[in-house]
Amino acid sequence: MDYLPLSPQEATKRICSALPARRMRDVLERRCALKGSEKATLEQIGRIYKITRERVRQIERDAMGRAGAPAHLVQADPIFRAVEAKLASLGRLSGAHHLFSAVAERRHHPHLHFLLTLHPAFVFMPENKEFMDRWTTDKDTAVLAEQVVKHTVAALEAKGQPVSYQELLELAGDAALKIFGKGIDAAHLESYLASSRAIVANPYRQYGLVSWSTITPRGIKDKAYIALRHEGRPAHFREVASLIDRGGWSKKKVHPQTVHNELIKDPRFVLVGRGLYALREWGYERGTVRDIVSSVLKETGRPLTRDEIVSLASQKRMVKPQTILLNLQNRNLFKKTEDGKYTLV
């Protein structure tokens, strides 16, 4: 964290103390959440002073105008210079939380927001469906940065699956090259992406769209899928439950039996052993051992030796070689060729 040369809380105290009336100061502090509590509504303040909401709004507007006078803003000049420099290092556009967290502790954030609102060099861009609250010192750059993020979202949609952080930066870099006509610093790209509502990460630092179940899972099945895919190997349902807990999606502990009940019904998972689950996309198949052996022989389209069948069937199901060989003895399904190989009846 790059600490500011002056406490935002101290700066707001100096500016507010210069206001001519106690009520004006109180209204401003309550409306801007400068007293350590949530922002007060017009109605709440109106009830305190027994005035209308419109009158509260007028007092607030008057107070902001007075507080933003150059003679008062000079009190916070060290903060403005430091924040402007930080914004420049972030590409002149940053999500409010991303920016404030880089320069001040959480308790100072309302004060910092208040101060920047007063200064004409800083432009606040309120949240919308696509972006979080943002600050900029250059509206033209902000417009281009938005396009970079939108192009990156489109690139993720085209991929259709989560990417690593490095891959995300590469996608954003390609977008920036098209939009800005030149390469952009990684710190700038990170700042632009951090303001997006659409692009988020799951607990494994895989990035994608918030609408994807692989990024924002909607239930035990989705969480298990992400956890197992990240693990990259079959796992017992008790271990899968533990993996979900370690992912930190919820404070509530996952019950192993719930995991088992959910996975056995989901076609994305295959029960490959006693309580062991794998992903179908890894090549594992559901069914009995003889079903798996039949599948292997159908896929190859030729007779196979015992070792070949054991090897290929084991790739589709975690089963002992002896169990596979026992199933080969089913004369209704399999027959042995003259050269000792096996084929379907």
Helices and strands as residue ranges (DSSP letters): H 8-17, H 22-31, H 42-49, H 53-67, H 70-73, G 74-76, H 77-89, E 93-95, H 96-103, G 106-108, H 109-118, E 123-125, E 134-136, H 139-159, H 165-180, H 186-194, E 199-201, E 207-209, H 220-231, E 235-236, H 237-247, H 256-263, E 269-271, E 276-279, G 280-282, H 289-300, H 306-316, H 321-328, E 334-336, E 342-344
